């Protein structure tokens, strides 16, 4: 059985171009570290790295971040 390594560069490029969240290196590392804890944890890490109050962020923005991560990182 082969497992593919997620293409984090593509993920972070998509977050930047599609959602407008261009994370710095430390923020990227937080997201990568959060991924094993699930998609919701990774979404929270993105918002935290951007300095956005995730609980009060618009639902469509949360969905956009979630969909972007889901499209680039497969379990």
Order of alpha helices (4+ residues) and beta strands (2+ residues): alpha-alpha-alpha-alpha
